[in-house]
Amino acid sequence: MVTVAVTSALGAAVANSLVAQAATSRLLFSMARDGRLFRFLAHVNPRRKVPERAVLVVGVISLILGLAAVSQVGLLSSLVNFGALFSFLLLNIAVGYHFLVRQRSRNWWLHLVMPLLGFLIIGYVLVNADLNAKLGGLAWMLVGVVIAVVQWLRGRTPALTLEE
């Protein structure tokens, strides 16, 4: 019974890790292709059609973090949770802004009350999160803000276009 459980857990962990690495490397590739990250990461292998440099960078970082934090699984999972919860916090703000300000919706229940309720619940969970997760998440966000400011100072403001 224990052998089946351990084998299943390892199989699921490997499968999820591969998917996460593929998604992250393609995100890094697309950001590099758009000039938001180092051009080095925008390389695609001509034969395999894979962003091999981004895959290798993500693999090395994952390996280093995995080996360094093998005894800190709780901290790593709380960091991931902090990032996910913070993004959902911002999503609730974006929903309210999009529908109430941009589209001038008068559906207060759906476009104000619900996002506000989601914001408050997620905000409560974030305030009560592990201190190390909050510090690590805020440090990581600070790195992102510094990168955004450097991009802005170089004249590379984000230009999002939505084709409908």
Residue pairs with C-beta under 8 A, 6 or more apart in sequence:
17 62
21 55
21 58
21 59
21 62
22 55
24 58
25 51
25 54
25 55
25 57
25 58
26 51
26 54
28 37
28 41
28 51
28 54
28 57
28 58
29 41
29 42
29 44
29 51
29 54
31 37
31 41
32 38
32 39
32 40
32 41
32 42
32 54
33 42
35 156
36 151
36 156
36 158
40 53
41 51
41 53
41 54
41 57
42 51
43 51
43 52
43 53
43 54
44 50
44 51
44 52
45 51
45 52
65 76
69 75
69 76
74 130
75 130
75 132
75 133
75 136
78 129
78 130
78 132
78 133
79 133
79 136
79 137
79 140
81 129
81 133
82 126
82 129
82 133
82 134
82 136
82 137
83 137
83 140
85 122
85 125
85 126
85 129
86 126
86 137
86 141
88 118
88 122
89 119
89 122
89 123
89 126
92 115
92 116
92 118
92 119
92 122
93 115
93 119
95 111
95 115
96 111
96 112
96 115
96 116
99 105
99 107
99 110
99 111
100 111
100 112
105 111
126 134
151 157
151 158
